[in-house]
């Protein structure tokens, strides 16, 4: 499968606003990790951006995963980009 990098942005006050959606967000990420689609995901130290690496059949699959996440659906993630990635090392 191909690898993809996702960069996204958080809304203002994301740490407070994410609270009602956090458990569902983490459960979904756990399922993605177990299935092998999600390699890693996490926020930047300043909590303004999110970074992820996926292994998926195509970009459309990654976009479906991102847009199905409670953080996207509830405006915690405000924008994102997906790029195909070649792991050199």
C-alpha positions as CSV (number, residue, x, y, z in Angstrom):
1,X,0.0,0.0,0.0
2,X,1.0,3.6,-0.6
3,X,2.0,6.0,2.2
4,X,0.4,9.4,2.8
5,X,1.2,12.3,5.0
6,X,-1.6,14.5,6.4
7,X,-1.1,17.9,7.8
8,X,-4.0,19.7,9.4
9,X,-4.9,22.7,11.5
10,X,-6.7,23.0,14.8
11,X,-9.4,25.5,15.7
12,X,-8.7,28.1,18.4
13,X,-9.0,26.8,21.9
14,X,-8.9,23.2,20.5
15,X,-7.9,21.7,23.9
16,X,-11.1,22.9,25.4
17,X,-13.4,22.4,22.4
18,X,-12.3,18.9,21.7
19,X,-13.4,17.5,25.1
20,X,-16.9,16.2,24.0
21,X,-15.4,14.4,21.0
22,X,-12.1,13.1,22.4
23,X,-13.1,9.6,23.4
24,X,-14.7,8.9,20.0
25,X,-11.7,10.4,18.2
26,X,-9.2,8.2,20.1
27,X,-11.3,5.1,19.6
28,X,-11.5,5.7,15.9
29,X,-7.7,6.3,15.7
30,X,-7.2,3.0,17.7
31,X,-9.3,1.1,15.1
32,X,-7.3,2.7,12.2
33,X,-4.0,1.8,13.9
34,X,-5.2,-1.8,14.5
35,X,-6.2,-2.2,10.9
36,X,-2.8,-1.0,9.7
37,X,-4.1,2.1,8.0
38,X,-2.8,4.6,10.5
39,X,0.9,4.6,11.2
40,X,1.1,7.6,13.5
41,X,-0.8,10.8,14.3
42,X,-0.4,13.6,16.8
43,X,-0.4,17.3,17.4
44,X,2.4,19.8,17.2
45,X,3.7,20.9,20.7
46,X,1.8,24.2,20.4
47,X,-1.5,22.4,19.5
48,X,-2.0,24.3,16.3
49,X,-1.5,21.5,13.8
50,X,-1.9,17.8,13.4
51,X,0.4,15.4,11.6
52,X,-0.3,11.9,10.5
53,X,1.1,9.1,8.3
54,X,-1.2,6.6,6.7
55,X,-0.7,3.4,4.7
56,X,-3.7,3.1,2.5
57,X,-4.7,2.0,-1.0
58,X,-5.2,5.5,-2.2
59,X,-5.7,9.2,-1.2
60,X,-9.4,8.9,-1.3
61,X,-9.3,6.4,1.6
62,X,-7.2,8.7,3.7
63,X,-9.6,11.6,3.0
64,X,-12.5,9.4,4.1
65,X,-10.7,8.6,7.3
66,X,-9.9,12.2,8.1
67,X,-13.4,13.5,7.2
68,X,-15.0,10.7,9.2
69,X,-13.1,11.7,12.4
70,X,-15.2,13.5,15.0
71,X,-12.6,16.2,15.2
72,X,-13.2,17.1,11.5
73,X,-16.9,16.7,11.7
74,X,-17.1,19.0,14.7
75,X,-14.7,21.7,13.6
76,X,-11.7,20.9,15.8
77,X,-9.6,20.2,12.7
78,X,-10.3,23.2,10.4
79,X,-8.4,22.3,7.3
80,X,-6.0,19.6,6.0
81,X,-3.9,18.4,3.2
82,X,-2.9,15.0,2.1
83,X,0.3,14.2,0.1
84,X,1.5,10.9,-1.2
85,X,4.8,10.2,0.5
86,X,7.9,8.1,-0.4
87,X,9.7,6.7,2.6
88,X,13.4,6.9,1.7
89,X,14.7,5.7,5.1
